[in-house]
Amino acid sequence: MKSVYTNIKQVLCVKIESGEDILETLQKEISRRGISSGIVLNGIGSVSRYHLHVVETTNLPPGDLHYQAEGAFDVDVANGYIIDGKLHVHMVVSDDKHTFGGHLEPGTVALTFCTVTIAETPESPFS
């Protein structure tokens, strides 16, 4: 196990507009702002398309199972880390019958909007 304290430099709130790819937009914004480490505290909104992956096997490294769908879905939560300038975000989406979660992939598109809150840290606690 590893357990560390870290400080928060500042908090960035990003609103992703309708039609924008969530992962691509977030990655561009953290790159533009020079954020190399941080914690994705939360994300909410809606998507018209999602693309997520989950681990498929117990082997190390585990295989990945990708799944995606188009339609109207709520973003119930998004969280993760920024390590060495790269986003690692997990997201949970739902509709009136199902809830899906996994690692956020390119191709997840905001429906109305998606807001994401990021705490920038001086260094990555888990690099």
N, C-alpha and C positions, 0 to 999 in steps of 0.2 A: 504494500500500500504506500501511497505517497500523499502527504497532506502538507499544504503550504498556505501561508497568508499572502495576500497581494493587496495592493492599493489601487484605487480607482483614480485615474487622472481626470477624466471627464466623461459625460454621458452624451451619446449621440442618438437622436431620434430621427429615423428615416421613414418617410412616407413614399411608398411605391405606388405609382399611379396605375390605373386600369390599362391592361394590355402589356405591361412591362414584365419581363422575366425576373422573378424575385431574386434568384441566386446571382444572376448576371448583374442586376442593378446594385445589389448589396456589395458584390465584389468590386465593381467599378468605384463605388462611393468610398469604401475603405481604402482602396488604392489611391484615389484622388486626395484623400485626407491624410495619407501616410500612416494609417493605423496598422501596426504589425502584430499587436497582441490585444486581446480583449475577450469579453464575455458577452454573448448574445443573451440578454436577460429575458426577452419576451418578444412575441410577435403575434398579431391578430389581424383579421381581415377576411377576405374571401378570394377564391381562385376559380378560374374558368377551366383550368387544366392543371393537373398535378403529375409530377414524376418523382417518385421516391424509390429508395432501395432499402432492403433489410438484409441482414446476414442470413445465408441459406444453409450453411454447414457448420459443424463444430470444429472443423480443421482450422489450423492457424497457418496462414491467414485464411479467414473464412470466405467462402464464395458469397456472391451477392445475387439477390433476387430483385429484379427491377419490376415495378408495376406503375401504371399510369392510367389516367382516365380523363375524359372531358365532361364538363357539366358544371353545375353550381355547387360549390363546396365552401363551407366556412373553414377558416384557419383558426383552430382552437388554441393552439400554442406553438411557438417556435422558440428554440433555445440552442445554445451551443458555444463554441469558442472560435476565436481567431488566433491561429498559431502561425508564426512566421509569415503574416500577411495573407494567409489562406483561411477561408471560412470552412467551418465544419458545423453544419446546422441540421438539427432534427426538427421535423414538423409533424403536427397532427392535424388532419383535415377530417371533416365529417359532412354528411348530408342527413336526410331524414331517416335513413335506414342503417347507415354504416359509419364507422370511424376507422381511419387508416393512419398509420404513422410510420416514419422512417427517416432516413437520411435524405435531405433535400438535394434534388438533382436539377440540372438545367432543364427548362421546359415547363417549369411551374409558373403559371402566368396569373397575375393579379386580375380579379374580376372587377370589383368596385375600387378597392385599394387594399394595401397591406402595410401596417406600420410595424417597425422593428426597432427595439431599444437595445443599444450596444453600450456597454461600459468599457471604455478604453483603459487598459492597464499598462504600467511601465514595462512589464516583461510578461512573457507567457508563463503561467504557473506549471504548465505541462508540456514544455517543448523538449 
